Amino acid sequence: MKTKIPGITFSWKRALGITKIKQQIARETGIPTTKQGLERKIGSMIINLFKKKCENISI
């Protein structure tokens, strides 16, 4: 049975530079490349849109 050494891992995406390219694209475009980041960005856009709509309503 093969046991892993904690803290030592290998990522082929990092080795090929894919992670770095994705990070650069995300910084330049402002669009996250991860599912969680994209969901967070869309959620905040919806909340901000809702806040602006509520500010325009006068009582």
C-alpha positions, 0 to 999 in steps of 0.5 A: 500500500502506498502512503502519501507524505503530507504536504508533498503533492504534484500538480501537472497543471502547475508544472505545465503553467496552466494555473499561472495562465488562468490567473493572468487571464482572470486578473486582466479580464476581471472574470474569475476562472473558478466556479466558486469565483464566478458564482461569487461575482455573479451573486454580487452583481445581482445584489448590487443591481437589486440595491440600485433598484431599491434606491430608485424607489421613492416612498 
